[in-house]
Amino acid sequence: MVVGWPAVLVEGPVRLRPLRRRDQDAWMTLRARNAGWLEPWDATSPEPVTGSRPTFGAFVRTLSAQARAGVTLPFAVDHHGELVGQLTVASISYGSLRSASIGYWVSEHVAGQGITPTAVALATDHCFGALGLHRVEINIRPENGPSLRVVEKLGFRDEGLRERYLHIQGAWCDHRTFALTTEEVPEGLLARWRASRGAPAG
């Protein structure tokens, strides 16, 4: 079994748990309903894609294989038991780097309720604790206001602009990189997020 996986992380009504094939109907419905909200930020392939798109089952199998290899953690994001998004810890590296990146999306109908910052805080603490990583980064398009507010709320440090960093919707797009290391949140990111909201522990 891979260290730190599978995992279920909970804070109040927010739960991170492994993405499963049985999530297909809810996931597909959510993505279709949020196409206009999410597609401007979705990564694309710079090479022409031939053939049919992979099925949801194939998508989950690929992520699960990466999780077993210890390089990716694919979480579903639940709120009050309802699937509302996805958070993926990717590019997990050990050795002298001990780093990972976090990507996420949530449905527009729950945006602004503190779900995404809570999910990111849970995942970051899991990376620092269970996985023993030293650094977590999040890369965001400069135009993506909602995602920028997430890292601002959590106190991620702005490390600057990466020019033409990722291929999105047919173009190489700039991203800003935000990061935290374990030394910056000795109390844990979730605890700091709770304190900033005046929320009780637990």
C-alpha positions, 0 to 999 in steps of 0.5 A: 500500500502506498503511504498516505493512500487511500485516504479520507480527509474530513473537516466539517461538511467537506470530505476528500476521498478517493475518486471512484468509477461509481462517481461517473454519473454524478461527475459527468453531470457536474462537469456538463452543468459547469462547462462554461465555468470550468472549460476556460481553465482546463488543460488541453493537449498541444498535439491533435487528439485522434480517436475517441475520448477516454471513458470515465472508467479509463480516466479513473483507472489511470489516476488510480494507477498513478496513485498506486505508483505514489505520484498522484492522489485523485480526490473527489470533493464532497460537501454534505455528502454530495460530489461537488468537485475534484482535487488532485495532488500531482507531480509528487516527488521525493528525494531532495525535492519532496514536493507536489502540486495541487489542482482543483475545481468545484461546481459554481453552485458551491463556489465562495462557501469556503469548500475549496480552501478547506479542501486545499488545506486538508490536502496540504496538511496530508502532503506535509504529514502523511507523505512527509513532503516539504513543499506544495505548489499551486499554479493559477492563470492570472485571469482566474479570480476565484482560484487566486482568492483561494491561495490568498485566503490560505496565505500561499506565497506568490513565487511569480509568473511562469510564462507560457507554462501550460497548454489551455484551450489551444494556447500556451498560457502564463501561470502564477505559482504559489507555494508553501513549505512546512516551515511556513505553517508549523501549526498546520494549514487547516488550523491556520485556515480555521483561525482566520475564519474564527472557527473552533478546532475539530 
